[in-house]
Amino acid sequence: MKTPSRIAGLRRLVGLGFGLAVAVGGTAGTGVLTSPGELARALGGPGPVLVLWVVGGLYTLLAANTMAELAGRLPQAGGWYAYAEAAFGEFPAVAVAWADWTSSCVTGALVALLLGEYLAQLLPLAIPHGPTWLAVLAVLALCLVQFRGLREGSRAQEITAAVLLLGVVGLLVASAWLPGPPPVVARVTPAAGLTAVSVVAALQVVVFAYDGWYGPIYFAEETPQPGRTLSRALLWGVAAVLGLYFVLNATLLRVLPFGAIQGSELPLAELAATLFGPLGRKLVLSLGVVAMVGVLNSVLLMATRVLFALGRAGHLPARLARVHGGGTPRPALVVAGVLTLGLLLSGTVAELEAITSVLFVGYYVVGFAALFKLRRLQPAQPGDFQAWGHPWSTGLLVALSVAFLVMNAVSDTGHALVALALVAGAWPLWRWARKSATVAE
């Protein structure tokens, strides 16, 4: 595919601090708020909850180990697209990018709605569909920040990640002296055994909670010394998220009755309420607003870079690869923002959450498998980061990811089919791009 001409390159304006902010803030923003309650409802017991958080974290840490080598080998914009294209060719790469971009916009819409709901609970507004309109304003505001330039977008990411971490760690430290709950305070809703459906539902929650860990790879062309910087951001970021999730959930299980965790949309707010009373809930809602701003900012940044890569490669109009002097691919940002707003206003975005977990793991499989072929094509250079335990560690990742997809296909067939249909939508896009390139030549 012919590369469009007269396209400004991305600017190297961000470093390790931004990479860590994307990896931690873009991941933990949702996982610390809603996921503990969702997982408790899916599994029905405290033991399986902690086990699944640890298993999910170790899987993600192993994935970051593989991704750190890929990022060093191919420090290109566009995330998973670059690895799929180098290893498997154009159509698999376009399919991966299509799934990546779609899932990012779906995540952005989901996060924006949560942000609107939290703001509506904090602000004394009495307008019809108030949370939805607040969500729309949040998307527009962040698009405006990023429209100004990458420095502004990266600064917003770093600030929100720092506030989130300080707030959550502060609550956990303050709760260290709280006693455990009385023997019987709230009724636990038992699960009818760990059925395949409940396990898959729980895995979907964990996958969604950890997703975002790979955020730094989208900015490889905007990061000085990308091989060194990205490997550190990925590994340190995932280790920080794993530790935060485990300590948070262990604290919730120690302080709160399990039934209270099951019945709460914001278990962290219940924890804060035991410390500060009604003010505690408002504090967590405020922290939730900051967290959702960080996640929304990160997914808009990532979705924009995927469109940039597709436009530069000729799979989409070349206009999408035009970069403003401040470092933002503005046309790509507009398209990503419009789709996010469309999903947000469609009223169907909540139904797409399970679908996104399938899409996430789908391009995990392609990306991890790419390392096998890339190692055959080009040996690692001295000083390059090399994935620990490869090929066994990478093979285990591929096997676990495929197993997750098979379990989804069997127990949640409807959502798996919708995810497959979304990926199939990349075929006409690819054919159109090839036809347009042939005509241009």
Buried (B, 14 or more C-beta within 10 A) or exposed (E): BEEBEEBEEBBBBBBBBBBBBBBBBBBBBBBBBBBBBBBBBBBBBBEBBBEBBBBBBEBBBBBBBBBBBBBBBBBBBBBBBBBBBBBBEBBBBBBBBBBBBBBBBBBBBBBBBBBBBBBBBBEEEEEEEBBBBBBBBBBEBBBEBBBBBBBBBBBBBBBBBBBBBEBBEEBBEBBEEBEEBEEEEBEBEEBEEBEEBBBBBBBBBBBBBBBBBBBBBBBBBBBEEBBBBBBBBBBBBBBBBBEBBBEBBBBBBBBBBBBBBBBBEBBBBBBBBBBBEEEBBBBBBBBBBBBBBBBBBBBBBBBBBBBBBBBBBBBBBBBBBBBBEBBBBBBBBBBBBEBBBEBBBEEEBEEBBBBBBBBBBBBBBBBBBBBBEBBEEEEBEEEEBBBBEBEEBBBBBBEBBBEBBEBBBEBBEEBBEBBBEBBEEBEEBBEEBBEBBEEEE
